[in-house]
């Protein structure tokens, strides 16, 4: 079995992104306002949740794009 760079990177990022999506869906299902949730800071010295989510998504995107030298399909 050959392990490709694509399977290595996507196999790492997809479960994390699915878990993040499920957690955000749970928050929405409990009636949390999306705009208020995006502004919340998980700790005083952290960036808002919206930036934390963006960083996670960017890491996945760039983790696939850079080694392959091709844009990731979103």
PQR file of N, CA, C, O and H, with PARSE charges and radii, in Angstrom:
ATOM      1  N   UNK A   1       0.835  -1.176   0.000 -0.4000 1.5000
ATOM      2  CA  UNK A   1       0.000   0.000   0.000 -0.0000 2.0000
ATOM      3  C   UNK A   1       0.880   1.238   0.000  0.5500 1.7000
ATOM      4  O   UNK A   1       1.806   1.358   0.802 -0.5500 1.4000
ATOM      5  N   UNK A   2       0.585   2.141  -0.892 -0.4000 1.5000
ATOM      6  CA  UNK A   2       1.334   3.378  -0.994 -0.0000 2.0000
ATOM      7  C   UNK A   2       0.573   4.492  -0.297  0.5500 1.7000
ATOM      8  O   UNK A   2      -0.622   4.681  -0.528 -0.5500 1.4000
ATOM      9  H   UNK A   2      -0.167   2.044  -1.544  0.4000 1.0000
ATOM     10  N   UNK A   3       1.259   5.213   0.543 -0.4000 1.5000
ATOM     11  CA  UNK A   3       0.653   6.356   1.211 -0.0000 2.0000
ATOM     12  C   UNK A   3       1.018   7.596   0.410  0.5500 1.7000
ATOM     13  O   UNK A   3       2.196   7.903   0.221 -0.5500 1.4000
ATOM     14  H   UNK A   3       2.229   5.059   0.731  0.4000 1.0000
ATOM     15  N   UNK A   4      -0.001   8.306  -0.058 -0.4000 1.5000
ATOM     16  CA  UNK A   4       0.245   9.516  -0.825 -0.0000 2.0000
ATOM     17  C   UNK A   4       0.213  10.731   0.098  0.5500 1.7000
ATOM     18  O   UNK A   4      -0.332  10.683   1.201 -0.5500 1.4000
ATOM     19  H   UNK A   4      -0.957   8.057   0.096  0.4000 1.0000
ATOM     20  N   UNK A   5       0.801  11.800  -0.375 -0.4000 1.5000
ATOM     21  CA  UNK A   5       0.776  13.048   0.379 -0.0000 2.0000
ATOM     22  C   UNK A   5      -0.657  13.523   0.570  0.5500 1.7000
ATOM     23  O   UNK A   5      -1.012  14.049   1.625 -0.5500 1.4000
ATOM     24  H   UNK A   5       1.243  11.839  -1.271  0.4000 1.0000
ATOM     25  N   UNK A   6      -1.474  13.334  -0.456 -0.4000 1.5000
ATOM     26  CA  UNK A   6      -2.878  13.743  -0.370 -0.0000 2.0000
ATOM     27  C   UNK A   6      -3.613  12.976   0.726  0.5500 1.7000
ATOM     28  O   UNK A   6      -4.314  13.581   1.537 -0.5500 1.4000
ATOM     29  H   UNK A   6      -1.187  12.907  -1.313  0.4000 1.0000
ATOM     30  N   UNK A   7      -3.462  11.664   0.759 -0.4000 1.5000
ATOM     31  CA  UNK A   7      -4.158  10.874   1.776 -0.0000 2.0000
ATOM     32  C   UNK A   7      -3.635  11.180   3.173  0.5500 1.7000
ATOM     33  O   UNK A   7      -4.390  11.146   4.145 -0.5500 1.4000
ATOM     34  H   UNK A   7      -2.892  11.173   0.101  0.4000 1.0000
ATOM     35  N   UNK A   8      -2.368  11.474   3.270 -0.4000 1.5000
ATOM     36  CA  UNK A   8      -1.779  11.815   4.563 -0.0000 2.0000
ATOM     37  C   UNK A   8      -2.342  13.122   5.102  0.5500 1.7000
ATOM     38  O   UNK A   8      -2.698  13.208   6.277 -0.5500 1.4000
ATOM     39  H   UNK A   8      -1.755  11.502   2.481  0.4000 1.0000
ATOM     40  N   UNK A   9      -2.423  14.133   4.254 -0.4000 1.5000
ATOM     41  CA  UNK A   9      -2.910  15.439   4.723 -0.0000 2.0000
ATOM     42  C   UNK A   9      -4.421  15.440   4.914  0.5500 1.7000
ATOM     43  O   UNK A   9      -4.910  15.875   5.956 -0.5500 1.4000
ATOM     44  H   UNK A   9      -2.134  14.063   3.300  0.4000 1.0000
ATOM     45  N   UNK A  10      -5.161  14.961   3.926 -0.4000 1.5000
ATOM     46  CA  UNK A  10      -6.618  14.999   4.063 -0.0000 2.0000
ATOM     47  C   UNK A  10      -7.093  14.045   5.151  0.5500 1.7000
ATOM     48  O   UNK A  10      -8.065  14.330   5.851 -0.5500 1.4000
ATOM     49  H   UNK A  10      -4.763  14.608   3.079  0.4000 1.0000
ATOM     50  N   UNK A  11      -6.416  12.929   5.294 -0.4000 1.5000
ATOM     51  CA  UNK A  11      -6.783  11.986   6.351 -0.0000 2.0000
ATOM     52  C   UNK A  11      -6.593  12.556   7.740  0.5500 1.7000
ATOM     53  O   UNK A  11      -7.226  12.104   8.694 -0.5500 1.4000
ATOM     54  H   UNK A  11      -5.626  12.697   4.726  0.4000 1.0000
ATOM     55  N   UNK A  12      -5.732  13.537   7.856 -0.4000 1.5000
ATOM     56  CA  UNK A  12      -5.498  14.205   9.137 -0.0000 2.0000
ATOM     57  C   UNK A  12      -6.517  15.315   9.375  0.5500 1.7000
ATOM     58  O   UNK A  12      -7.059  15.441  10.473 -0.5500 1.4000
ATOM     59  H   UNK A  12      -5.218  13.904   7.081  0.4000 1.0000
ATOM     60  N   UNK A  13      -6.773  16.110   8.355 -0.4000 1.5000
ATOM     61  CA  UNK A  13      -7.600  17.299   8.536 -0.0000 2.0000
ATOM     62  C   UNK A  13      -9.100  17.032   8.532  0.5500 1.7000
ATOM     63  O   UNK A  13      -9.837  17.690   9.267 -0.5500 1.4000
ATOM     64  H   UNK A  13      -6.333  16.007   7.463  0.4000 1.0000
ATOM     65  N   UNK A  14      -9.563  16.099   7.736 -0.4000 1.5000
ATOM     66  CA  UNK A  14     -11.008  15.887   7.596 -0.0000 2.0000
ATOM     67  C   UNK A  14     -11.687  15.533   8.924  0.5500 1.7000
ATOM     68  O   UNK A  14     -12.729  16.113   9.229 -0.5500 1.4000
ATOM     69  H   UNK A  14      -8.964  15.565   7.139  0.4000 1.0000
ATOM     70  N   UNK A  15     -11.150  14.616   9.722 -0.4000 1.5000
ATOM     71  CA  UNK A  15     -11.818  14.336  11.006 -0.0000 2.0000
ATOM     72  C   UNK A  15     -11.883  15.557  11.931  0.5500 1.7000
ATOM     73  O   UNK A  15     -12.886  15.758  12.617 -0.5500 1.4000
ATOM     74  H   UNK A  15     -10.303  14.145   9.475  0.4000 1.0000
ATOM     75  N   UNK A  16     -10.839  16.361  11.953 -0.4000 1.5000
ATOM     76  CA  UNK A  16     -10.846  17.555  12.797 -0.0000 2.0000
ATOM     77  C   UNK A  16     -11.904  18.555  12.320  0.5500 1.7000
ATOM     78  O   UNK A  16     -12.617  19.144  13.133 -0.5500 1.4000
ATOM     79  H   UNK A  16     -10.025  16.199  11.395  0.4000 1.0000
ATOM     80  N   UNK A  17     -12.002  18.743  11.013 -0.4000 1.5000
ATOM     81  CA  UNK A  17     -12.982  19.683  10.471 -0.0000 2.0000
ATOM     82  C   UNK A  17     -14.408  19.176  10.694  0.5500 1.7000
ATOM     83  O   UNK A  17     -15.309  19.968  10.966 -0.5500 1.4000
ATOM     84  H   UNK A  17     -11.423  18.265  10.352  0.4000 1.0000
ATOM     85  N   UNK A  18     -14.615  17.880  10.581 -0.4000 1.5000
ATOM     86  CA  UNK A  18     -15.952  17.318  10.848 -0.0000 2.0000
ATOM     87  C   UNK A  18     -16.328  17.497  12.316  0.5500 1.7000
ATOM     88  O   UNK A  18     -17.468  17.842  12.625 -0.5500 1.4000
ATOM     89  H   UNK A  18     -13.882  17.236  10.360  0.4000 1.0000
ATOM     90  N   UNK A  19     -15.385  17.268  13.215 -0.4000 1.5000
ATOM     91  CA  UNK A  19     -15.655  17.461  14.648 -0.0000 2.0000
ATOM     92  C   UNK A  19     -15.965  18.919  14.951  0.5500 1.7000
ATOM     93  O   UNK A  19     -16.888  19.216  15.710 -0.5500 1.4000
ATOM     94  H   UNK A  19     -14.459  16.988  12.963  0.4000 1.0000
ATOM     95  N   UNK A  20     -15.205  19.820  14.365 -0.4000 1.5000
ATOM     96  CA  UNK A  20     -15.444  21.246  14.569 -0.0000 2.0000
ATOM     97  C   UNK A  20     -16.843  21.619  14.069  0.5500 1.7000
ATOM     98  O   UNK A  20     -17.573  22.346  14.743 -0.5500 1.4000
ATOM     99  H   UNK A  20     -14.456  19.579  13.748  0.4000 1.0000
ATOM    100  N   UNK A  21     -17.206  21.126  12.904 -0.4000 1.5000
ATOM    101  CA  UNK A  21     -18.533  21.395  12.348 -0.0000 2.0000
ATOM    102  C   UNK A  21     -19.625  20.870  13.273  0.5500 1.7000
ATOM    103  O   UNK A  21     -20.625  21.550  13.504 -0.5500 1.4000
ATOM    104  H   UNK A  21     -16.613  20.535  12.357  0.4000 1.0000
ATOM    105  N   UNK A  22     -19.439  19.676  13.795 -0.4000 1.5000
ATOM    106  CA  UNK A  22     -20.435  19.088  14.702 -0.0000 2.0000
ATOM    107  C   UNK A  22     -20.570  19.917  15.979  0.5500 1.7000
ATOM    108  O   UNK A  22     -21.681  20.112  16.472 -0.5500 1.4000
ATOM    109  H   UNK A  22     -18.627  19.124  13.607  0.4000 1.0000
ATOM    110  N   UNK A  23     -19.461  20.403  16.512 -0.4000 1.5000
ATOM    111  CA  UNK A  23     -19.524  21.230  17.719 -0.0000 2.0000
ATOM    112  C   UNK A  23     -20.250  22.544  17.462  0.5500 1.7000
ATOM    113  O   UNK A  23     -21.037  22.996  18.294 -0.5500 1.4000
ATOM    114  H   UNK A  23     -18.559  20.245  16.111  0.4000 1.0000
ATOM    115  N   UNK A  24     -19.989  23.155  16.317 -0.4000 1.5000
ATOM    116  CA  UNK A  24     -20.677  24.406  15.983 -0.0000 2.0000
ATOM    117  C   UNK A  24     -22.165  24.156  15.735  0.5500 1.7000
ATOM    118  O   UNK A  24     -23.002  24.985  16.092 -0.5500 1.4000
ATOM    119  H   UNK A  24     -19.350  22.788  15.641  0.4000 1.0000
ATOM    120  N   UNK A  25     -22.495  23.018  15.124 -0.4000 1.5000
ATOM    121  CA  UNK A  25     -23.904  22.657  14.921 -0.0000 2.0000
ATOM    122  C   UNK A  25     -24.615  22.455  16.258  0.5500 1.7000
ATOM    123  O   UNK A  25     -25.764  22.866  16.417 -0.5500 1.4000
ATOM    124  H   UNK A  25     -21.815  22.345  14.834  0.4000 1.0000
ATOM    125  N   UNK A  26     -23.943  21.829  17.213 -0.4000 1.5000
ATOM    126  CA  UNK A  26     -24.539  21.622  18.541 -0.0000 2.0000
ATOM    127  C   UNK A  26     -24.819  22.956  19.220  0.5500 1.7000
ATOM    128  O   UNK A  26     -25.870  23.139  19.834 -0.5500 1.4000
ATOM    129  H   UNK A  26     -23.010  21.494  17.085  0.4000 1.0000
ATOM    130  N   UNK A  27     -23.871  23.887  19.109 -0.4000 1.5000
ATOM    131  CA  UNK A  27     -24.068  25.211  19.706 -0.0000 2.0000
ATOM    132  C   UNK A  27     -25.265  25.903  19.067  0.5500 1.7000
ATOM    133  O   UNK A  27     -26.065  26.526  19.765 -0.5500 1.4000
ATOM    134  H   UNK A  27     -23.017  23.738  18.611  0.4000 1.0000
ATOM    135  N   UNK A  28     -25.394  25.801  17.751 -0.4000 1.5000
ATOM    136  CA  UNK A  28     -26.531  26.410  17.057 -0.0000 2.0000
ATOM    137  C   UNK A  28     -27.837  25.737  17.463  0.5500 1.7000
ATOM    138  O   UNK A  28     -28.852  26.412  17.634 -0.5500 1.4000
ATOM    139  H   UNK A  28     -24.744  25.295  17.184  0.4000 1.0000
ATOM    140  N   UNK A  29     -27.824  24.425  17.616 -0.4000 1.5000
ATOM    141  CA  UNK A  29     -29.027  23.684  17.996 -0.0000 2.0000
ATOM    142  C   UNK A  29     -29.498  24.039  19.400  0.5500 1.7000
ATOM    143  O   UNK A  29     -30.687  23.934  19.704 -0.5500 1.4000
ATOM    144  H   UNK A  29     -26.999  23.877  17.477  0.4000 1.0000
ATOM    145  N   UNK A  30     -28.577  24.454  20.250 -0.4000 1.5000
ATOM    146  CA  UNK A  30     -28.933  24.847  21.614 -0.0000 2.0000
ATOM    147  C   UNK A  30     -29.410  26.286  21.675  0.5500 1.7000
ATOM    148  O   UNK A  30     -29.703  26.804  22.753 -0.5500 1.4000
ATOM    149  H   UNK A  30     -27.611  24.538  20.004  0.4000 1.0000
ATOM    150  N   UNK A  31     -29.489  26.931  20.519 -0.4000 1.5000
ATOM    151  CA  UNK A  31     -30.051  28.272  20.470 -0.0000 2.0000
ATOM    152  C   UNK A  31     -29.049  29.393  20.626  0.5500 1.7000
ATOM    153  O   UNK A  31     -29.448  30.543  20.812 -0.5500 1.4000
ATOM    154  H   UNK A  31     -29.251  26.510  19.643  0.4000 1.0000
ATOM    155  N   UNK A  32     -27.761  29.099  20.555 -0.4000 1.5000
ATOM    156  CA  UNK A  32     -26.765  30.163  20.660 -0.0000 2.0000
ATOM    157  C   UNK A  32     -26.788  31.011  19.396  0.5500 1.7000
ATOM    158  O   UNK A  32     -26.849  30.487  18.284 -0.5500 1.4000
ATOM    159  H   UNK A  32     -27.437  28.165  20.404  0.4000 1.0000
ATOM    160  N   UNK A  33     -26.740  32.296  19.575 -0.4000 1.5000
ATOM    161  CA  UNK A  33     -26.708  33.229  18.453 -0.0000 2.0000
ATOM    162  C   UNK A  33     -25.359  33.112  17.760  0.5500 1.7000
ATOM    163  O   UNK A  33     -24.313  33.222  18.400 -0.5500 1.4000
ATOM    164  H   UNK A  33     -26.691  32.722  20.479  0.4000 1.0000
ATOM    165  N   UNK A  34     -25.385  32.890  16.451 -0.4000 1.5000
ATOM    166  CA  UNK A  34     -24.149  32.697  15.690 -0.0000 2.0000
ATOM    167  C   UNK A  34     -23.209  33.887  15.759  0.5500 1.7000
ATOM    168  O   UNK A  34     -21.997  33.715  15.881 -0.5500 1.4000
ATOM    169  H   UNK A  34     -26.235  32.801  15.931  0.4000 1.0000
ATOM    170  N   UNK A  35     -23.760  35.096  15.681 -0.4000 1.5000
ATOM    171  CA  UNK A  35     -22.920  36.301  15.721 -0.0000 2.0000
ATOM    172  C   UNK A  35     -22.260  36.458  17.094  0.5500 1.7000
ATOM    173  O   UNK A  35     -21.084  36.806  17.192 -0.5500 1.4000
ATOM    174  H   UNK A  35     -24.745  35.236  15.582  0.4000 1.0000
ATOM    175  N   UNK A  36     -23.025  36.198  18.139 -0.4000 1.5000
ATOM    176  CA  UNK A  36     -22.469  36.297  19.496 -0.0000 2.0000
ATOM    177  C   UNK A  36     -21.430  35.206  19.730  0.5500 1.7000
ATOM    178  O   UNK A  36     -20.399  35.443  20.359 -0.5500 1.4000
ATOM    179  H   UNK A  36     -23.981  35.914  18.059  0.4000 1.0000
ATOM    180  N   UNK A  37     -21.709  34.013  19.220 -0.4000 1.5000
ATOM    181  CA  UNK A  37     -20.786  32.892  19.367 -0.0000 2.0000
ATOM    182  C   UNK A  37     -19.470  33.183  18.644  0.5500 1.7000
ATOM    183  O   UNK A  37     -18.399  32.828  19.137 -0.5500 1.4000
ATOM    184  H   UNK A  37     -22.547  33.821  18.709  0.4000 1.0000
ATOM    185  N   UNK A  38     -19.546  33.819  17.494 -0.4000 1.5000
ATOM    186  CA  UNK A  38     -18.341  34.138  16.719 -0.0000 2.0000
ATOM    187  C   UNK A  38     -17.444  35.125  17.461  0.5500 1.7000
ATOM    188  O   UNK A  38     -16.225  35.103  17.293 -0.5500 1.4000
ATOM    189  H   UNK A  38     -20.416  34.107  17.093  0.4000 1.0000
ATOM    190  N   UNK A  39     -18.035  35.983  18.274 -0.4000 1.5000
ATOM    191  CA  UNK A  39     -17.248  36.998  19.002 -0.0000 2.0000
ATOM    192  C   UNK A  39     -16.679  36.494  20.324  0.5500 1.7000
ATOM    193  O   UNK A  39     -15.796  37.125  20.905 -0.5500 1.4000
ATOM    194  H   UNK A  39     -19.025  36.002  18.411  0.4000 1.0000
ATOM    195  N   UNK A  40     -17.180  35.366  20.795 -0.4000 1.5000
ATOM    196  CA  UNK A  40     -16.777  34.882  22.115 -0.0000 2.0000
ATOM    197  C   UNK A  40     -15.294  34.497  22.128  0.5500 1.7000
ATOM    198  O   UNK A  40     -14.753  34.011  21.135 -0.5500 1.4000
ATOM    199  H   UNK A  40     -17.898  34.853  20.323  0.4000 1.0000
ATOM    200  N   UNK A  41     -14.661  34.726  23.265 -0.4000 1.5000
ATOM    201  CA  UNK A  41     -13.263  34.322  23.461 -0.0000 2.0000
ATOM    202  C   UNK A  41     -13.267  33.165  24.448  0.5500 1.7000
ATOM    203  O   UNK A  41     -13.849  33.259  25.529 -0.5500 1.4000
ATOM    204  H   UNK A  41     -15.101  35.121  24.072  0.4000 1.0000
ATOM    205  N   UNK A  42     -12.619  32.082  24.070 -0.4000 1.5000
ATOM    206  CA  UNK A  42     -12.607  30.898  24.930 -0.0000 2.0000
ATOM    207  C   UNK A  42     -11.768  31.117  26.180  0.5500 1.7000
ATOM    208  O   UNK A  42     -11.976  30.459  27.199 -0.5500 1.4000
ATOM    209  H   UNK A  42     -12.147  32.006  23.192  0.4000 1.0000
ATOM    210  N   UNK A  43     -10.823  32.042  26.097 -0.4000 1.5000
ATOM    211  CA  UNK A  43     -10.007  32.463  27.234 -0.0000 2.0000
ATOM    212  C   UNK A  43      -9.664  33.934  26.987  0.5500 1.7000
ATOM    213  O   UNK A  43      -9.643  34.367  25.835 -0.5500 1.4000
ATOM    214  H   UNK A  43     -10.654  32.577  25.269  0.4000 1.0000
ATOM    215  N   UNK A  44      -9.398  34.700  28.025 -0.4000 1.5000
ATOM    216  CA  UNK A  44      -9.159  36.134  27.848 -0.0000 2.0000
ATOM    217  C   UNK A  44      -8.010  36.470  26.885  0.5500 1.7000
ATOM    218  O   UNK A  44      -8.049  37.496  26.205 -0.5500 1.4000
ATOM    219  H   UNK A  44      -9.415  34.348  28.961  0.4000 1.0000
ATOM    220  N   UNK A  45      -7.005  35.616  26.830 -0.4000 1.5000
ATOM    221  CA  UNK A  45      -5.843  35.934  25.984 -0.0000 2.0000
ATOM    222  C   UNK A  45      -5.936  35.306  24.585  0.5500 1.7000
ATOM    223  O   UNK A  45      -4.965  35.333  23.829 -0.5500 1.4000
ATOM    224  H   UNK A  45      -6.973  34.783  27.382  0.4000 1.0000
ATOM    225  N   UNK A  46      -7.095  34.744  24.244 -0.4000 1.5000
ATOM    226  CA  UNK A  46      -7.269  34.112  22.931 -0.0000 2.0000
ATOM    227  C   UNK A  46      -8.023  35.038  21.986  0.5500 1.7000
ATOM    228  O   UNK A  46      -8.726  35.954  22.412 -0.5500 1.4000
ATOM    229  H   UNK A  46      -7.884  34.722  24.858  0.4000 1.0000
ATOM    230  N   UNK A  47      -7.862  34.776  20.699 -0.4000 1.5000
ATOM    231  CA  UNK A  47      -8.633  35.495  19.691 -0.0000 2.0000
ATOM    232  C   UNK A  47     -10.078  35.010  19.733  0.5500 1.7000
ATOM    233  O   UNK A  47     -10.349  33.952  20.302 -0.5500 1.4000
ATOM    234  H   UNK A  47      -7.291  34.032  20.353  0.4000 1.0000
ATOM    235  N   UNK A  48     -11.011  35.756  19.144 -0.4000 1.5000
ATOM    236  CA  UNK A  48     -12.406  35.321  19.114 -0.0000 2.0000
ATOM    237  C   UNK A  48     -12.550  33.967  18.409  0.5500 1.7000
ATOM    238  O   UNK A  48     -11.698  33.573  17.613 -0.5500 1.4000
ATOM    239  H   UNK A  48     -10.791  36.615  18.682  0.4000 1.0000
ATOM    240  N   UNK A  49     -13.632  33.275  18.715 -0.4000 1.5000
ATOM    241  CA  UNK A  49     -13.878  31.951  18.158 -0.0000 2.0000
ATOM    242  C   UNK A  49     -13.873  31.979  16.627  0.5500 1.7000
ATOM    243  O   UNK A  49     -13.402  31.034  15.996 -0.5500 1.4000
ATOM    244  H   UNK A  49     -14.325  33.595  19.362  0.4000 1.0000
ATOM    245  N   UNK A  50     -14.386  33.038  16.035 -0.4000 1.5000
ATOM    246  CA  UNK A  50     -14.405  33.119  14.572 -0.0000 2.0000
ATOM    247  C   UNK A  50     -12.997  33.033  13.993  0.5500 1.7000
ATOM    248  O   UNK A  50     -12.791  32.396  12.960 -0.5500 1.4000
ATOM    249  H   UNK A  50     -14.769  33.806  16.548  0.4000 1.0000
ATOM    250  N   UNK A  51     -12.036  33.662  14.645 -0.4000 1.5000
ATOM    251  CA  UNK A  51     -10.645  33.602  14.173 -0.0000 2.0000
ATOM    252  C   UNK A  51     -10.040  32.222  14.427  0.5500 1.7000
ATOM    253  O   UNK A  51      -9.245  31.737  13.622 -0.5500 1.4000
ATOM    254  H   UNK A  51     -12.204  34.179  15.484  0.4000 1.0000
ATOM    255  N   UNK A  52     -10.408  31.592  15.533 -0.4000 1.5000
ATOM    256  CA  UNK A  52      -9.916  30.249  15.819 -0.0000 2.0000
ATOM    257  C   UNK A  52     -10.391  29.275  14.736  0.5500 1.7000
ATOM    258  O   UNK A  52      -9.625  28.431  14.270 -0.5500 1.4000
ATOM    259  H   UNK A  52     -11.054  31.986  16.187  0.4000 1.0000
ATOM    260  N   UNK A  53     -11.658  29.400  14.343 -0.4000 1.5000
ATOM    261  CA  UNK A  53     -12.213  28.539  13.301 -0.0000 2.0000
ATOM    262  C   UNK A  53     -11.512  28.823  11.978  0.5500 1.7000
ATOM    263  O   UNK A  53     -11.175  27.900  11.237 -0.5500 1.4000
ATOM    264  H   UNK A  53     -12.281  30.086  14.722  0.4000 1.0000
ATOM    265  N   UNK A  54     -11.295  30.088  11.688 -0.4000 1.5000
ATOM    266  CA  UNK A  54     -10.615  30.446  10.433 -0.0000 2.0000
ATOM    267  C   UNK A  54      -9.212  29.847  10.385  0.5500 1.7000
ATOM    268  O   UNK A  54      -8.796  29.332   9.347 -0.5500 1.4000
ATOM    269  H   UNK A  54     -11.569  30.838  12.290  0.4000 1.0000
ATOM    270  N   UNK A  55      -8.484  29.909  11.488 -0.4000 1.5000
ATOM    271  CA  UNK A  55      -7.131  29.350  11.527 -0.0000 2.0000
ATOM    272  C   UNK A  55      -7.149  27.843  11.267  0.5500 1.7000
ATOM    273  O   UNK A  55      -6.297  27.328  10.543 -0.5500 1.4000
ATOM    274  H   UNK A  55      -8.821  30.327  12.331  0.4000 1.0000
ATOM    275  N   UNK A  56      -8.106  27.147  11.848 -0.4000 1.5000
ATOM    276  CA  UNK A  56      -8.218  25.696  11.640 -0.0000 2.0000
ATOM    277  C   UNK A  56      -8.468  25.404  10.160  0.5500 1.7000
ATOM    278  O   UNK A  56      -7.837  24.522   9.577 -0.5500 1.4000
ATOM    279  H   UNK A  56      -8.798  27.565  12.436  0.4000 1.0000
ATOM    280  N   UNK A  57      -9.386  26.146   9.565 -0.4000 1.5000
ATOM    281  CA  UNK A  57      -9.707  25.939   8.141 -0.0000 2.0000
ATOM    282  C   UNK A  57      -8.518  26.292   7.252  0.5500 1.7000
ATOM    283  O   UNK A  57      -8.231  25.585   6.286 -0.5500 1.4000
ATOM    284  H   UNK A  57      -9.899  26.863  10.038  0.4000 1.0000
ATOM    285  N   UNK A  58      -7.826  27.385   7.576 -0.4000 1.5000
ATOM    286  CA  UNK A  58      -6.652  27.783   6.781 -0.0000 2.0000
ATOM    287  C   UNK A  58      -5.536  26.745   6.880  0.5500 1.7000
ATOM    288  O   UNK A  58      -4.869  26.453   5.888 -0.5500 1.4000
ATOM    289  H   UNK A  58      -8.059  27.960   8.360  0.4000 1.0000
ATOM    290  N   UNK A  59      -5.332  26.191   8.064 -0.4000 1.5000
ATOM    291  CA  UNK A  59      -4.294  25.168   8.207 -0.0000 2.0000
ATOM    292  C   UNK A  59      -4.600  23.965   7.329  0.5500 1.7000
ATOM    293  O   UNK A  59      -3.701  23.413   6.694 -0.5500 1.4000
ATOM    294  H   UNK A  59      -5.874  26.428   8.871  0.4000 1.0000
ATOM    295  N   UNK A  60      -5.856  23.561   7.289 -0.4000 1.5000
ATOM    296  CA  UNK A  60      -6.234  22.428   6.447 -0.0000 2.0000
ATOM    297  C   UNK A  60      -6.042  22.779   4.969  0.5500 1.7000
ATOM    298  O   UNK A  60      -5.476  21.995   4.207 -0.5500 1.4000
ATOM    299  H   UNK A  60      -6.586  24.010   7.804  0.4000 1.0000
ATOM    300  N   UNK A  61      -6.514  23.952   4.574 -0.4000 1.5000
ATOM    301  CA  UNK A  61      -6.405  24.353   3.174 -0.0000 2.0000
ATOM    302  C   UNK A  61      -4.955  24.458   2.738  0.5500 1.7000
ATOM    303  O   UNK A  61      -4.565  23.891   1.717 -0.5500 1.4000
ATOM    304  H   UNK A  61      -6.974  24.589   5.192  0.4000 1.0000
ATOM    305  N   UNK A  62      -4.158  25.182   3.508 -0.4000 1.5000
ATOM    306  CA  UNK A  62      -2.751  25.371   3.130 -0.0000 2.0000
ATOM    307  C   UNK A  62      -1.951  24.080   3.277  0.5500 1.7000
ATOM    308  O   UNK A  62      -0.974  23.866   2.559 -0.5500 1.4000
ATOM    309  H   UNK A  62      -4.474  25.643   4.337  0.4000 1.0000
ATOM    310  N   UNK A  63      -2.364  23.227   4.201 -0.4000 1.5000
ATOM    311  CA  UNK A  63      -1.687  21.940   4.367 -0.0000 2.0000
ATOM    312  C   UNK A  63      -1.835  21.045   3.151  0.5500 1.7000
ATOM    313  O   UNK A  63      -0.992  20.183   2.901 -0.5500 1.4000
ATOM    314  H   UNK A  63      -3.158  23.401   4.784  0.4000 1.0000
ATOM    315  N   UNK A  64      -2.903  21.248   2.396 -0.4000 1.5000
ATOM    316  CA  UNK A  64      -3.119  20.494   1.160 -0.0000 2.0000
ATOM    317  C   UNK A  64      -2.527  21.243  -0.032  0.5500 1.7000
ATOM    318  O   UNK A  64      -1.929  20.634  -0.919 -0.5500 1.4000
ATOM    319  H   UNK A  64      -3.588  21.949   2.599  0.4000 1.0000
ATOM    320  N   UNK A  65      -2.697  22.565  -0.050 -0.4000 1.5000
ATOM    321  CA  UNK A  65      -2.243  23.369  -1.193 -0.0000 2.0000
ATOM    322  C   UNK A  65      -0.730  23.409  -1.336  0.5500 1.7000
ATOM    323  O   UNK A  65      -0.208  23.166  -2.424 -0.5500 1.4000
ATOM    324  H   UNK A  65      -3.184  23.060   0.670  0.4000 1.0000
ATOM    325  N   UNK A  66      -0.036  23.703  -0.283 -0.4000 1.5000
ATOM    326  CA  UNK A  66       1.405  23.953  -0.391 -0.0000 2.0000
ATOM    327  C   UNK A  66       2.208  22.757  -0.886  0.5500 1.7000
ATOM    328  O   UNK A  66       3.009  22.909  -1.808 -0.5500 1.4000
ATOM    329  H   UNK A  66      -0.461  23.900   0.601  0.4000 1.0000
ATOM    330  N   UNK A  67       2.025  21.584  -0.313 -0.4000 1.5000
ATOM    331  CA  UNK A  67       2.822  20.454  -0.822 -0.0000 2.0000
ATOM    332  C   UNK A  67       2.481  20.080  -2.264  0.5500 1.7000
ATOM    333  O   UNK A  67       3.355  19.647  -3.015 -0.5500 1.4000
ATOM    334  H   UNK A  67       1.374  21.461   0.436  0.4000 1.0000
ATOM    335  N   UNK A  68       1.219  20.244  -2.652 -0.4000 1.5000
ATOM    336  CA  UNK A  68       0.812  19.851  -3.998 -0.0000 2.0000
ATOM    337  C   UNK A  68       1.043  20.965  -5.016  0.5500 1.7000
ATOM    338  O   UNK A  68       1.040  20.726  -6.224 -0.5500 1.4000
ATOM    339  H   UNK A  68       0.509  20.596  -2.042  0.4000 1.0000
ATOM    340  N   UNK A  69       1.240  22.172  -4.520 -0.4000 1.5000
ATOM    341  CA  UNK A  69       1.415  23.366  -5.371 -0.0000 2.0000
ATOM    342  C   UNK A  69       0.213  23.600  -6.263  0.5500 1.7000
ATOM    343  O   UNK A  69       0.334  24.158  -7.354 -0.5500 1.4000
ATOM    344  H   UNK A  69       1.242  22.366  -3.539  0.4000 1.0000
ATOM    345  N   UNK A  70      -0.951  23.170  -5.791 -0.4000 1.5000
ATOM    346  CA  UNK A  70      -2.207  23.393  -6.500 -0.0000 2.0000
ATOM    347  C   UNK A  70      -3.235  23.914  -5.512  0.5500 1.7000
ATOM    348  O   UNK A  70      -3.217  23.528  -4.343 -0.5500 1.4000
ATOM    349  H   UNK A  70      -1.049  22.716  -4.905  0.4000 1.0000
ATOM    350  N   UNK A  71      -4.131  24.784  -5.959 -0.4000 1.5000
ATOM    351  CA  UNK A  71      -5.168  25.293  -5.048 -0.0000 2.0000
ATOM    352  C   UNK A  71      -6.089  24.163  -4.569  0.5500 1.7000
ATOM    353  O   UNK A  71      -6.433  23.262  -5.334 -0.5500 1.4000
ATOM    354  H   UNK A  71      -4.146  25.098  -6.909  0.4000 1.0000
ATOM    355  N   UNK A  72      -6.471  24.225  -3.324 -0.4000 1.5000
ATOM    356  CA  UNK A  72      -7.429  23.256  -2.792 -0.0000 2.0000
ATOM    357  C   UNK A  72      -8.816  23.618  -3.288  0.5500 1.7000
ATOM    358  O   UNK A  72      -9.156  24.794  -3.416 -0.5500 1.4000
ATOM    359  H   UNK A  72      -6.192  24.957  -2.703  0.4000 1.0000
ATOM    360  N   UNK A  73      -9.606  22.605  -3.565 -0.4000 1.5000
ATOM    361  CA  UNK A  73     -10.996  22.842  -3.970 -0.0000 2.0000
ATOM    362  C   UNK A  73     -11.839  22.981  -2.714  0.5500 1.7000
ATOM    363  O   UNK A  73     -11.865  22.077  -1.879 -0.5500 1.4000
ATOM    364  H   UNK A  73      -9.330  21.649  -3.461  0.4000 1.0000
ATOM    365  N   UNK A  74     -12.520  24.091  -2.578 -0.4000 1.5000
ATOM    366  CA  UNK A  74     -13.349  24.329  -1.395 -0.0000 2.0000
ATOM    367  C   UNK A  74     -14.809  24.144  -1.698  0.5500 1.7000
ATOM    368  O   UNK A  74     -15.648  24.306  -0.813 -0.5500 1.4000
ATOM    369  H   UNK A  74     -12.499  24.825  -3.257  0.4000 1.0000
TER
END
